[in-house]
């Protein structure tokens, strides 16, 4: 299913904890699929009206969880803070903000 909806999301951050731990905290199931010829583990959730996709490409050197929101989400920082609050983790869990693949990460 991720392959069909991936184009609706954009990357906004990466969190240090692995996707399995984050999905467990939110009581989500992880879907195993494919993206760009790589295996991907992804969980999709809506929190306080914000749609998130939490995923990890299994062939990536990044060990954290990539956080995406729907493309029309207006306030990325507010979205990230909403997710962190729901997960019960602090801002120190954010390893970067932006999109690492496009070179816009901070």
Backbone as JSON Lines, residues from 0, in Angstrom:
{"i":0,"aa":"X","n":[0.81,-1.19,0.0],"ca":[0.0,0.0,0.0],"c":[0.87,1.27,0.0]}
{"i":1,"aa":"X","n":[2.03,1.24,0.68],"ca":[2.89,2.43,0.75],"c":[3.23,2.93,-0.64]}
{"i":2,"aa":"X","n":[3.48,2.03,-1.56],"ca":[3.84,2.41,-2.92],"c":[2.78,3.31,-3.54]}
{"i":3,"aa":"X","n":[1.51,3.09,-3.21],"ca":[0.41,3.86,-3.79],"c":[0.25,5.23,-3.16]}
{"i":4,"aa":"X","n":[0.59,5.38,-1.88],"ca":[0.36,6.66,-1.2],"c":[1.63,7.46,-0.94]}
{"i":5,"aa":"X","n":[2.79,6.91,-1.21],"ca":[4.06,7.59,-0.89],"c":[4.14,8.97,-1.53]}
{"i":6,"aa":"X","n":[3.6,9.15,-2.71],"ca":[3.65,10.43,-3.4],"c":[2.85,11.53,-2.73]}
{"i":7,"aa":"X","n":[2.0,11.18,-1.79],"ca":[1.19,12.17,-1.07],"c":[1.95,12.79,0.1]}
{"i":8,"aa":"X","n":[3.1,12.19,0.46],"ca":[3.84,12.6,1.64],"c":[5.17,13.26,1.25]}
{"i":9,"aa":"X","n":[5.69,14.07,2.18],"ca":[7.02,14.66,2.02],"c":[7.76,14.52,3.34]}
{"i":10,"aa":"X","n":[9.07,14.35,3.23],"ca":[9.93,14.15,4.38],"c":[10.11,15.45,5.16]}
{"i":11,"aa":"X","n":[10.01,15.37,6.49],"ca":[10.21,16.57,7.32],"c":[11.25,16.38,8.41]}
{"i":12,"aa":"X","n":[11.59,15.13,8.73],"ca":[12.54,14.91,9.83],"c":[12.98,13.45,9.87]}
{"i":13,"aa":"X","n":[13.93,13.2,10.73],"ca":[14.34,11.83,11.06],"c":[14.47,11.75,12.57]}
{"i":14,"aa":"X","n":[13.96,10.68,13.13],"ca":[14.05,10.43,14.57],"c":[15.02,9.29,14.81]}
{"i":15,"aa":"X","n":[15.8,9.4,15.87],"ca":[16.81,8.39,16.19],"c":[16.22,7.01,16.49]}
{"i":16,"aa":"X","n":[15.12,6.9,17.23],"ca":[14.61,5.56,17.54],"c":[14.2,4.81,16.26]}
{"i":17,"aa":"X","n":[14.35,3.49,16.27],"ca":[13.94,2.7,15.1],"c":[12.42,2.71,14.92]}
{"i":18,"aa":"X","n":[12.0,2.51,13.69],"ca":[10.57,2.57,13.38],"c":[9.75,1.56,14.17]}
{"i":19,"aa":"X","n":[10.32,0.4,14.46],"ca":[9.59,-0.62,15.22],"c":[9.23,-0.11,16.62]}
{"i":20,"aa":"X","n":[10.18,0.59,17.26],"ca":[9.93,1.11,18.61],"c":[8.87,2.2,18.59]}
{"i":21,"aa":"X","n":[8.94,3.07,17.57],"ca":[7.96,4.16,17.48],"c":[6.57,3.61,17.17]}
{"i":22,"aa":"X","n":[6.5,2.66,16.26],"ca":[5.2,2.05,15.93],"c":[4.61,1.36,17.16]}
{"i":23,"aa":"X","n":[5.45,0.69,17.93],"ca":[4.98,0.02,19.14],"c":[4.4,1.04,20.14]}
{"i":24,"aa":"X","n":[5.06,2.18,20.31],"ca":[4.56,3.21,21.23],"c":[3.18,3.72,20.83]}
{"i":25,"aa":"X","n":[2.95,3.8,19.52],"ca":[1.68,4.3,19.01],"c":[0.68,3.18,18.71]}
{"i":26,"aa":"X","n":[1.09,1.93,19.01],"ca":[0.26,0.74,18.78],"c":[-0.12,0.6,17.31]}
{"i":27,"aa":"X","n":[0.88,0.77,16.46],"ca":[0.67,0.67,15.02],"c":[1.28,-0.61,14.48]}
{"i":28,"aa":"X","n":[0.77,-1.06,13.37],"ca":[1.37,-2.18,12.65],"c":[2.3,-1.6,11.59]}
{"i":29,"aa":"X","n":[3.38,-2.3,11.34],"ca":[4.32,-1.9,10.3],"c":[4.03,-2.71,9.05]}
{"i":30,"aa":"X","n":[3.93,-1.99,7.93],"ca":[3.75,-2.63,6.64],"c":[5.12,-2.79,6.0]}
{"i":31,"aa":"X","n":[5.34,-3.91,5.37],"ca":[6.59,-4.15,4.66],"c":[6.29,-4.04,3.17]}
{"i":32,"aa":"X","n":[7.05,-3.2,2.47],"ca":[6.8,-3.0,1.06],"c":[8.06,-2.61,0.32]}
{"i":33,"aa":"X","n":[7.88,-1.92,-0.79],"ca":[8.99,-1.52,-1.66],"c":[8.9,-0.05,-2.0]}
{"i":34,"aa":"X","n":[10.03,0.61,-2.09],"ca":[10.13,1.99,-2.57],"c":[11.46,2.13,-3.27]}
{"i":35,"aa":"X","n":[11.45,2.62,-4.47],"ca":[12.68,2.86,-5.22],"c":[13.61,1.64,-5.21]}
{"i":36,"aa":"X","n":[13.06,0.47,-5.46],"ca":[13.81,-0.78,-5.52],"c":[14.44,-1.19,-4.2]}
{"i":37,"aa":"X","n":[13.94,-0.67,-3.1],"ca":[14.43,-1.04,-1.78],"c":[13.26,-1.48,-0.91]}
{"i":38,"aa":"X","n":[13.54,-2.4,-0.01],"ca":[12.52,-2.79,0.96],"c":[12.31,-1.64,1.93]}
{"i":39,"aa":"X","n":[11.07,-1.44,2.34],"ca":[10.73,-0.37,3.26],"c":[9.77,-0.9,4.31]}
{"i":40,"aa":"X","n":[9.96,-0.43,5.55],"ca":[9.03,-0.7,6.64],"c":[8.35,0.62,6.95]}
{"i":41,"aa":"X","n":[7.03,0.65,6.94],"ca":[6.31,1.91,7.11],"c":[5.06,1.72,7.98]}
{"i":42,"aa":"X","n":[4.77,2.75,8.75],"ca":[3.52,2.83,9.52],"c":[2.92,4.21,9.26]}
{"i":43,"aa":"X","n":[1.63,4.26,9.05],"ca":[0.94,5.51,8.76],"c":[-0.08,5.76,9.86]}
{"i":44,"aa":"X","n":[-0.14,7.02,10.32],"ca":[-1.04,7.35,11.43],"c":[-1.49,8.81,11.29]}
{"i":45,"aa":"X","n":[-2.67,9.1,11.83],"ca":[-3.16,10.47,11.92],"c":[-3.22,10.83,13.41]}
{"i":46,"aa":"X","n":[-2.58,11.95,13.75],"ca":[-2.58,12.45,15.13],"c":[-3.0,13.9,15.11]}
{"i":47,"aa":"X","n":[-4.06,14.21,15.83],"ca":[-4.58,15.58,15.91],"c":[-4.74,16.22,14.54]}
{"i":48,"aa":"X","n":[-5.27,15.44,13.6],"ca":[-5.56,15.93,12.25],"c":[-4.36,15.97,11.32]}
{"i":49,"aa":"X","n":[-3.19,15.54,11.78],"ca":[-1.99,15.55,10.94],"c":[-1.68,14.11,10.54]}
{"i":50,"aa":"X","n":[-1.49,13.88,9.25],"ca":[-1.17,12.55,8.74],"c":[0.34,12.37,8.69]}
{"i":51,"aa":"X","n":[0.81,11.3,9.3],"ca":[2.24,10.99,9.36],"c":[2.5,9.64,8.71]}
{"i":52,"aa":"X","n":[3.67,9.53,8.1],"ca":[4.2,8.23,7.68],"c":[5.56,8.12,8.34]}
{"i":53,"aa":"X","n":[5.79,7.04,9.03],"ca":[7.06,6.76,9.7],"c":[7.67,5.56,8.98]}
{"i":54,"aa":"X","n":[8.85,5.75,8.4],"ca":[9.41,4.64,7.65],"c":[10.93,4.57,7.7]}
{"i":55,"aa":"X","n":[11.41,3.42,7.25],"ca":[12.84,3.19,7.13],"c":[13.09,2.33,5.91]}
{"i":56,"aa":"X","n":[13.98,2.8,5.04],"ca":[14.42,1.98,3.91],"c":[15.42,0.98,4.46]}
{"i":57,"aa":"X","n":[15.19,-0.28,4.24],"ca":[16.04,-1.31,4.83],"c":[17.45,-1.32,4.28]}
{"i":58,"aa":"X","n":[17.67,-0.74,3.12],"ca":[19.02,-0.68,2.55],"c":[19.74,0.62,2.86]}
{"i":59,"aa":"X","n":[19.09,1.51,3.6],"ca":[19.65,2.82,3.9],"c":[20.72,2.73,4.99]}
{"i":60,"aa":"X","n":[21.68,3.61,4.9],"ca":[22.69,3.71,5.95],"c":[22.13,4.41,7.19]}
{"i":61,"aa":"X","n":[21.04,5.18,7.01],"ca":[20.38,5.83,8.14],"c":[19.69,4.76,8.99]}
{"i":62,"aa":"X","n":[19.93,4.79,10.27],"ca":[19.33,3.79,11.15],"c":[18.07,4.29,11.83]}
{"i":63,"aa":"X","n":[17.79,5.58,11.72],"ca":[16.62,6.16,12.36],"c":[15.36,5.98,11.54]}
{"i":64,"aa":"X","n":[14.32,6.68,11.96],"ca":[13.01,6.62,11.32],"c":[12.74,7.93,10.6]}
{"i":65,"aa":"X","n":[12.46,7.85,9.31],"ca":[12.13,9.04,8.54],"c":[10.67,9.38,8.8]}
{"i":66,"aa":"X","n":[10.42,10.66,9.06],"ca":[9.08,11.16,9.34],"c":[8.61,11.98,8.16]}
{"i":67,"aa":"X","n":[7.44,11.62,7.64],"ca":[6.83,12.35,6.54],"c":[5.44,12.82,6.96]}
{"i":68,"aa":"X","n":[5.01,13.92,6.34],"ca":[3.65,14.43,6.53],"c":[3.03,14.6,5.15]}
{"i":69,"aa":"X","n":[1.72,14.73,5.11],"ca":[1.06,15.01,3.83],"c":[1.63,16.29,3.25]}
{"i":70,"aa":"X","n":[1.74,16.35,1.94],"ca":[2.36,17.49,1.27],"c":[1.69,18.82,1.61]}
{"i":71,"aa":"X","n":[0.39,18.81,1.89],"ca":[-0.29,20.08,2.17],"c":[-0.23,20.51,3.64]}
{"i":72,"aa":"X","n":[0.55,19.81,4.47],"ca":[0.73,20.21,5.86],"c":[1.48,21.54,5.9]}
{"i":73,"aa":"X","n":[0.93,22.52,6.6],"ca":[1.47,23.88,6.56],"c":[2.6,24.14,7.54]}
{"i":74,"aa":"X","n":[2.55,23.57,8.72],"ca":[3.54,23.91,9.75],"c":[4.3,22.65,10.16]}
{"i":75,"aa":"X","n":[5.46,22.46,9.54],"ca":[6.26,21.26,9.81],"c":[6.69,21.16,11.26]}
{"i":76,"aa":"X","n":[7.12,22.28,11.84],"ca":[7.58,22.26,13.24],"c":[6.46,21.85,14.18]}
{"i":77,"aa":"X","n":[5.26,22.39,13.96],"ca":[4.12,22.01,14.79],"c":[3.8,20.53,14.62]}
{"i":78,"aa":"X","n":[3.9,20.04,13.39],"ca":[3.64,18.62,13.13],"c":[4.65,17.74,13.87]}
{"i":79,"aa":"X","n":[5.92,18.1,13.76],"ca":[6.96,17.31,14.45],"c":[6.72,17.33,15.96]}
{"i":80,"aa":"X","n":[6.39,18.49,16.5],"ca":[6.13,18.59,17.95],"c":[4.92,17.76,18.36]}
{"i":81,"aa":"X","n":[3.9,17.72,17.52],"ca":[2.72,16.9,17.81],"c":[3.1,15.43,17.87]}
{"i":82,"aa":"X","n":[3.92,15.0,16.92],"ca":[4.38,13.61,16.91],"c":[5.23,13.29,18.13]}
{"i":83,"aa":"X","n":[6.17,14.16,18.45],"ca":[7.03,13.93,19.62],"c":[6.21,13.82,20.9]}
{"i":84,"aa":"X","n":[5.21,14.67,21.04],"ca":[4.34,14.63,22.22],"c":[3.58,13.31,22.28]}
{"i":85,"aa":"X","n":[3.03,12.89,21.14],"ca":[2.29,11.63,21.11],"c":[3.19,10.44,21.44]}
{"i":86,"aa":"X","n":[4.44,10.52,21.01],"ca":[5.4,9.44,21.27],"c":[5.97,9.49,22.68]}
{"i":87,"aa":"X","n":[5.84,10.66,23.33],"ca":[6.41,10.81,24.67],"c":[7.91,10.91,24.66]}
{"i":88,"aa":"X","n":[8.46,11.47,23.59],"ca":[9.92,11.65,23.49],"c":[10.23,13.13,23.27]}
{"i":89,"aa":"X","n":[11.44,13.53,23.58],"ca":[11.83,14.93,23.48],"c":[12.45,15.29,22.15]}
{"i":90,"aa":"X","n":[12.7,16.57,21.95],"ca":[13.27,17.05,20.69],"c":[14.68,16.55,20.42]}
{"i":91,"aa":"X","n":[15.36,16.03,21.44],"ca":[16.7,15.49,21.23],"c":[16.67,14.2,20.41]}
{"i":92,"aa":"X","n":[15.49,13.61,20.22],"ca":[15.35,12.4,19.4],"c":[15.39,12.73,17.91]}
{"i":93,"aa":"X","n":[15.25,14.02,17.56],"ca":[15.27,14.44,16.16],"c":[16.73,14.53,15.7]}
{"i":94,"aa":"X","n":[17.09,13.71,14.72],"ca":[18.48,13.72,14.24],"c":[18.68,14.73,13.13]}
{"i":95,"aa":"X","n":[17.64,15.03,12.37],"ca":[17.67,16.13,11.4],"c":[16.26,16.54,11.05]}
{"i":96,"aa":"X","n":[16.14,17.74,10.54],"ca":[14.85,18.27,10.07],"c":[14.99,18.6,8.6]}
{"i":97,"aa":"X","n":[13.96,18.39,7.84],"ca":[14.0,18.64,6.41],"c":[14.05,17.34,5.64]}
{"i":98,"aa":"X","n":[14.63,17.4,4.44],"ca":[14.69,16.24,3.56],"c":[16.14,15.96,3.21]}
{"i":99,"aa":"X","n":[16.69,14.9,3.76],"ca":[18.11,14.58,3.56],"c":[18.4,14.22,2.1]}
{"i":100,"aa":"X","n":[17.44,13.58,1.44],"ca":[17.69,13.16,0.05],"c":[17.72,14.33,-0.91]}
{"i":101,"aa":"X","n":[17.03,15.42,-0.58],"ca":[17.06,16.6,-1.47],"c":[18.13,17.59,-1.04]}
{"i":102,"aa":"X","n":[18.83,17.29,0.04],"ca":[19.88,18.19,0.51],"c":[19.37,19.35,1.35]}
{"i":103,"aa":"X","n":[18.1,19.26,1.81],"ca":[17.5,20.34,2.61],"c":[17.49,20.06,4.09]}
{"i":104,"aa":"X","n":[18.23,19.08,4.54],"ca":[18.22,18.71,5.96],"c":[19.07,19.67,6.77]}
{"i":105,"aa":"X","n":[18.64,19.87,8.04],"ca":[19.36,20.73,8.97],"c":[19.81,19.92,10.17]}
